[in-house]
Amino acid sequence: MRTLDPITLGLDAIEAGKLANGITLSLLIPARGPEAARTLGNIVALNRQHWMLERPVLDEIGVVVDPSSDGDEHDLVRIATEAGASWVVRGRSVIERHMKHESPSYGGKAGAMRSLAYLAFGDRFVFHDADLEHYDPLTVGLLAAAATIDSAPLFVNGSSQRVTGDGRPGGRTTEMLRSLLSKQLAHYVPAVTTIQQPLIGEFVVDADLFGSLAFSRGYGVETSLKVLALDFLGGTECVQVTLPVKYQVGQDYRDLVKQFHEISFTVDVLEAYFSRRRIDSQVAIWEIADNYDLLYPGRTYALHRPPGYDDAAFVPRLGFYQPLANSRAYQARMFEIKTARHAALKALERRMRASA
């Protein structure tokens, strides 16, 4: 997978690249928790100003709000709406439309990302975290530029120096995950050894490619999406680009334990899937995830931590979502989506002619 030097990217050519490649861009933000309440409005407002009002780079900004673990949405719907998001919805009001019998509280970030993709119309989805401090909108500009260069890659991964809220280097889980990916998956998907930040929330993926991919619930969502995208594309049509420094509140011990436990489940499932696929090309990764206890007896258990860390044992969220393209509700939206894409490109063409 090529790594692009941001200095070589033509930020002034994004609009022309969009027209030449027939690409529309949706900035999609899953939001939850008190951290996002401090940062989401700024992220939405800056991107709207820079990349929608001043320049027609983004065609929409969508936000899906999920409850945090304490059930409080922290006024995020109002914050995102007042900041100028194109649309803002609560995840619980959407997820059952494209994923029947899904508990709204079970969806988490993975469910929110599925809902964002269900609602968006862009040819490329620019996924973005909601809890970034000292935010630089060049983040989205660089991702958009990388996604609209001549080759119009179908997957663009971000990479950035990570700094926690107290100024310390971040990315602890990312570094552990890179070891897991190399140890368990590099034999099947060699490109995973070249991906610099498999957990970063800022990346671009082709809408049709996203719709064709299954991905993990819980903290394994980015890992599964990116590994399966690299596998599908064979490392071609994939690039990564260095983004501005990412300032993000670091996870505490309790959350890191939960995070890595779910990620390790995801990597186990991916490894079993790639191994099984060699003898059964029709195997479905979500079926392997559903049979995880049979494949790996004893690996699913509640986590008990020392007194003072948590009051209740944590039971990991397991399982994989089936591809969004399998959803009849999503299939029913395709005419509306294609119509919106066409209208957005026509509007861009008119705006560029007017400013010429």
C-alpha positions as CSV (number, residue, x, y, z in Angstrom):
1,M,0.0,0.0,0.0
2,R,1.5,3.3,-1.1
3,T,2.0,6.1,1.5
4,L,1.4,9.5,0.0
5,D,3.4,12.6,1.0
6,P,0.9,15.2,1.9
7,I,3.1,17.9,0.4
8,T,2.6,16.3,-3.0
9,L,-1.2,16.3,-2.8
10,G,-2.9,19.0,-4.8
11,L,-5.5,20.4,-2.4
12,D,-6.5,23.0,-5.0
13,A,-7.4,20.2,-7.4
14,I,-9.9,18.4,-5.2
15,E,-13.0,19.7,-7.0
16,A,-11.6,19.0,-10.4
17,G,-10.7,15.5,-9.3
18,K,-14.2,15.0,-8.0
19,L,-15.7,15.9,-11.4
20,A,-13.1,14.0,-13.4
21,N,-13.8,10.8,-11.4
22,G,-17.5,11.4,-10.8
23,I,-17.0,11.2,-7.0
24,T,-19.2,12.7,-4.3
25,L,-17.9,12.8,-0.7
26,S,-19.8,12.2,2.5
27,L,-18.2,13.2,5.8
28,L,-19.6,10.7,8.4
29,I,-19.2,11.1,12.1
30,P,-20.3,8.6,14.8
31,A,-20.7,10.5,18.0
32,R,-21.1,9.5,21.7
33,G,-20.1,10.5,25.2
34,P,-19.1,13.6,27.1
35,E,-15.8,14.0,25.2
36,A,-17.6,14.5,21.9
37,A,-19.8,17.1,23.5
38,R,-16.7,19.3,23.9
39,T,-15.3,18.8,20.4
40,L,-18.0,17.7,17.9
41,G,-19.4,21.2,17.2
42,N,-16.0,22.5,16.3
43,I,-15.2,19.6,14.0
44,V,-18.5,20.0,12.1
45,A,-18.4,23.8,11.9
46,L,-14.8,23.9,10.7
47,N,-15.3,21.3,8.0
48,R,-18.6,22.9,6.9
49,Q,-16.9,26.3,6.6
50,H,-13.7,25.1,4.8
51,W,-15.0,22.3,2.7
52,M,-18.7,23.1,2.0
53,L,-19.1,26.9,2.1
54,E,-15.7,28.2,1.0
55,R,-15.1,25.2,-1.3
56,P,-17.5,22.5,-2.6
57,V,-15.4,19.6,-1.5
58,L,-17.9,17.8,0.8
59,D,-21.4,17.1,-0.4
60,E,-22.8,16.3,3.0
61,I,-21.9,16.0,6.7
62,G,-23.8,13.3,8.5
63,V,-23.8,12.5,12.3
64,V,-25.2,9.5,14.1
65,V,-25.5,9.9,17.8
66,D,-25.5,6.9,20.1
67,P,-26.0,6.8,23.8
68,S,-22.9,6.5,26.0
69,S,-22.6,3.7,28.5
70,D,-24.6,5.7,31.0
71,G,-27.4,6.3,28.5
72,D,-26.9,10.0,28.2
73,E,-26.5,11.5,24.7
74,H,-24.9,14.7,26.1
75,D,-26.9,17.0,23.9
76,L,-25.0,15.9,20.8
77,V,-27.9,16.1,18.4
78,R,-28.4,19.8,19.2
79,I,-24.6,20.5,19.1
80,A,-24.2,18.9,15.7
81,T,-27.3,20.5,14.2
82,E,-26.3,24.0,15.4
83,A,-22.8,23.5,14.0
84,G,-24.3,22.9,10.5
85,A,-24.3,19.2,9.9
86,S,-26.4,18.3,6.9
87,W,-28.3,15.7,8.9
88,V,-28.2,14.4,12.5
89,V,-30.0,11.3,13.7
90,R,-30.1,9.1,16.8
91,G,-28.7,5.7,16.1
92,R,-31.6,4.0,17.9
93,S,-34.0,5.5,15.4
94,V,-32.2,4.1,12.4
95,I,-30.4,0.8,13.1
96,E,-33.5,-1.4,13.0
97,R,-34.4,-0.1,9.6
98,H,-31.3,-1.8,8.1
99,M,-30.5,-4.4,10.7
100,K,-33.6,-6.2,12.0
101,H,-33.9,-7.2,15.6
102,E,-30.7,-5.3,16.5
103,S,-30.7,-3.9,20.0
104,P,-30.1,-0.2,19.7
105,S,-27.8,-0.3,22.8
106,Y,-25.8,-3.1,21.2
107,G,-24.8,-1.3,18.1
108,G,-22.2,1.0,19.5
109,K,-19.8,2.6,17.0
110,A,-20.1,-0.2,14.5
111,G,-23.8,0.1,14.4
112,A,-23.5,3.9,14.1
113,M,-21.1,3.5,11.1
114,R,-23.6,1.1,9.5
115,S,-26.4,3.6,10.0
116,L,-24.2,6.4,8.6
117,A,-23.5,4.4,5.5
118,Y,-27.2,3.5,5.1
119,L,-28.2,7.2,5.2
120,A,-25.4,8.8,3.2
121,F,-25.3,9.2,-0.6
122,G,-21.6,9.8,-1.3
123,D,-19.5,7.6,-3.6
124,R,-16.8,7.8,-0.9
125,F,-17.4,7.8,2.8
126,V,-15.0,9.9,4.9
127,F,-15.3,8.5,8.4
128,H,-14.2,10.7,11.2
129,D,-14.0,10.5,15.0
130,A,-16.0,13.0,17.0
131,D,-13.6,13.6,20.0
132,L,-10.6,15.3,18.6
133,E,-9.2,18.4,20.4
134,H,-7.2,21.2,18.9
135,Y,-8.7,20.2,15.6
136,D,-7.2,21.0,12.2
137,P,-9.7,20.7,9.2
138,L,-6.7,19.9,6.9
139,T,-7.4,16.4,8.1
140,V,-10.5,16.1,5.9
141,G,-8.8,18.1,3.1
142,L,-5.9,15.7,2.9
143,L,-8.2,12.7,2.9
144,A,-10.4,14.2,0.2
145,A,-7.3,15.0,-1.9
146,A,-6.0,11.5,-1.6
147,A,-9.4,10.1,-2.5
148,T,-9.8,12.2,-5.7
149,I,-6.3,11.9,-7.3
150,D,-6.1,10.4,-10.8
151,S,-6.3,6.8,-9.6
152,A,-9.3,7.6,-7.3
153,P,-8.3,4.9,-4.7
154,L,-11.1,2.9,-3.2
155,F,-9.5,3.0,0.3
156,V,-7.5,5.8,1.9
157,N,-6.2,5.2,5.4
158,G,-5.1,8.1,7.6
159,S,-2.0,8.1,9.7
160,S,-1.1,10.7,12.3
161,Q,1.0,11.3,15.3
162,R,-1.3,10.6,18.3
163,V,-1.2,12.8,21.4
164,T,-3.5,12.3,24.4
165,G,-5.3,15.0,26.3
166,D,-2.4,15.4,28.8
167,G,0.2,15.6,26.1
168,R,1.6,12.1,26.3
169,P,2.1,9.9,23.2
170,G,-1.0,7.9,22.4
171,G,-1.9,4.9,20.3
172,R,-1.0,2.2,22.8
173,T,-3.7,-0.2,21.5
174,T,-2.7,0.5,17.9
175,E,0.9,-0.6,18.5
176,M,-0.3,-3.9,20.2
177,L,-2.7,-4.5,17.4
178,R,-0.1,-4.1,14.7
179,S,1.8,-7.0,16.3
180,L,-1.4,-9.1,16.3
181,L,-2.1,-8.3,12.7
182,S,1.4,-9.2,11.6
183,K,1.5,-12.4,13.6
184,Q,-1.9,-13.8,12.7
185,L,-3.0,-12.2,9.4
186,A,0.1,-11.2,7.3
187,H,0.3,-14.7,5.8
188,Y,-3.2,-14.2,4.4
189,V,-3.2,-10.4,3.7
190,P,0.4,-9.3,3.3
191,A,-0.7,-5.6,3.0
192,V,-1.6,-5.5,6.7
193,T,2.1,-5.1,7.4
194,T,2.2,-1.8,5.6
195,I,-0.8,-0.2,7.3
196,Q,0.5,2.3,9.8
197,Q,-2.6,2.9,11.9
198,P,-5.2,0.2,11.7
199,L,-7.3,1.7,14.4
200,I,-7.4,5.4,13.3
201,G,-11.0,6.6,12.8
202,E,-10.1,9.0,10.0
203,F,-10.2,7.1,6.7
204,V,-12.0,7.0,3.3
205,V,-13.7,4.0,1.8
206,D,-15.7,3.5,-1.4
207,A,-19.4,3.3,-0.7
208,D,-20.0,0.1,-2.7
209,L,-16.9,-1.5,-1.2
210,F,-18.2,-0.6,2.3
211,G,-21.6,-2.1,1.4
212,S,-20.0,-5.4,0.4
213,L,-18.0,-5.9,3.6
214,A,-19.0,-7.6,6.8
215,F,-17.4,-6.0,10.0
216,S,-17.2,-6.7,13.6
217,R,-19.3,-5.2,16.4
218,G,-17.6,-3.5,19.2
219,Y,-14.1,-2.1,19.1
220,G,-13.1,-4.4,16.2
221,V,-15.0,-2.4,13.6
222,E,-12.1,-0.5,12.1
223,T,-9.8,-3.5,12.2
224,S,-12.2,-5.8,10.4
225,L,-13.2,-3.2,7.8
226,K,-9.7,-2.3,6.9
227,V,-8.3,-5.8,6.8
228,L,-11.2,-7.0,4.7
229,A,-10.8,-4.0,2.4
230,L,-7.1,-4.7,1.9
231,D,-7.9,-8.4,1.3
232,F,-10.6,-7.6,-1.3
233,L,-8.4,-5.0,-3.1
234,G,-5.2,-7.0,-2.8
235,G,-3.4,-3.9,-1.6
236,T,-4.0,-2.1,-4.9
237,E,-6.3,0.9,-5.1
238,C,-5.3,1.6,-1.5
239,V,-3.2,4.4,-0.2
240,Q,-2.4,6.0,3.2
241,V,-1.7,9.6,3.9
242,T,-0.1,11.5,6.8
243,L,-2.6,13.7,8.6
244,P,-2.1,16.5,11.1
245,V,-1.3,15.6,14.7
246,K,-4.3,13.9,16.4
247,Y,-5.2,15.2,19.9
248,Q,-7.6,12.8,21.5
249,V,-8.5,11.9,25.1
250,G,-6.7,8.7,26.0
251,Q,-8.7,5.6,27.1
252,D,-8.3,4.7,30.8
253,Y,-7.4,1.2,31.9
254,R,-10.9,-0.1,32.0
255,D,-11.7,0.9,28.5
256,L,-8.3,-0.3,27.1
257,V,-9.0,-3.8,28.6
258,K,-12.4,-3.9,27.0
259,Q,-11.1,-2.5,23.7
260,F,-8.3,-4.9,23.3
261,H,-10.4,-7.9,24.3
262,E,-12.9,-7.2,21.5
263,I,-10.2,-6.5,19.0
264,S,-8.5,-9.8,19.8
265,F,-11.8,-11.6,19.1
266,T,-12.0,-9.8,15.8
267,V,-8.5,-10.9,14.7
268,D,-9.2,-14.5,15.8
269,V,-12.3,-14.5,13.6
270,L,-10.5,-13.0,10.6
271,E,-7.7,-15.6,10.9
272,A,-10.2,-18.4,11.0
273,Y,-12.1,-17.0,8.1
274,F,-9.1,-16.7,5.8
275,S,-7.9,-20.2,6.8
276,R,-11.4,-21.7,6.1
277,R,-11.8,-19.8,2.9
278,R,-9.0,-21.8,1.3
279,I,-11.1,-24.9,1.3
280,D,-14.6,-23.3,1.2
281,S,-14.9,-20.2,-0.9
282,Q,-18.5,-19.7,0.2
283,V,-17.8,-19.4,3.9
284,A,-19.3,-16.3,5.5
285,I,-17.3,-14.5,8.1
286,W,-20.4,-13.7,10.2
287,E,-21.1,-17.4,10.5
288,I,-17.6,-18.0,11.8
289,A,-18.1,-15.2,14.3
290,D,-21.4,-16.8,15.5
291,N,-19.6,-20.1,16.1
292,Y,-16.6,-18.5,17.9
293,D,-17.2,-20.6,21.0
294,L,-16.9,-23.8,19.0
295,L,-13.8,-22.7,17.2
296,Y,-12.1,-21.4,20.3
297,P,-13.6,-23.0,23.4
298,G,-12.9,-21.0,26.6
299,R,-11.9,-17.8,24.9
300,T,-15.2,-16.1,25.6
301,Y,-15.5,-15.0,29.2
302,A,-16.3,-12.1,31.4
303,L,-13.3,-10.0,32.4
304,H,-12.8,-9.6,36.1
305,R,-10.4,-6.8,37.1
306,P,-8.9,-5.8,40.5
307,P,-11.2,-4.1,43.0
308,G,-11.6,-0.4,42.3
309,Y,-11.4,-0.6,38.5
310,D,-14.9,-1.6,37.7
311,D,-18.0,-2.7,39.6
312,A,-19.3,-5.2,37.1
313,A,-17.6,-7.8,34.9
314,F,-17.4,-6.9,31.2
315,V,-18.8,-9.4,28.6
316,P,-17.4,-8.6,25.2
317,R,-19.6,-7.7,22.3
318,L,-19.1,-10.4,19.8
319,G,-20.4,-11.1,16.3
320,F,-20.1,-9.6,12.8
321,Y,-22.7,-7.5,10.9
322,Q,-23.6,-8.9,7.5
323,P,-22.8,-6.6,4.5
324,L,-25.1,-3.6,4.3
325,A,-25.7,-4.5,0.6
326,N,-27.6,-7.5,1.8
327,S,-30.2,-5.3,3.5
328,R,-33.4,-4.9,1.5
329,A,-33.9,-1.5,3.1
330,Y,-30.5,-0.3,1.7
331,Q,-31.3,-1.8,-1.7
332,A,-34.5,0.1,-1.7
333,R,-32.5,3.4,-1.2
334,M,-30.3,2.9,-4.2
335,F,-32.4,5.0,-6.7
336,E,-32.5,7.8,-4.2
337,I,-28.8,7.6,-3.6
338,K,-27.9,7.6,-7.3
339,T,-30.2,10.6,-7.9
340,A,-28.6,12.5,-5.1
341,R,-25.1,11.8,-6.4
342,H,-26.1,13.0,-9.9
343,A,-27.6,16.2,-8.5
344,A,-24.5,16.9,-6.3
345,L,-22.1,16.5,-9.3
346,K,-24.3,18.8,-11.4
347,A,-24.3,21.4,-8.7
348,L,-20.5,21.2,-8.4
349,E,-20.1,21.6,-12.1
350,R,-22.3,24.7,-12.1
351,R,-20.5,26.2,-9.1
352,M,-17.1,25.7,-10.7
353,R,-18.2,27.3,-14.0
354,A,-19.6,30.3,-12.1
355,S,-16.3,30.8,-10.3
356,A,-14.1,30.3,-13.4
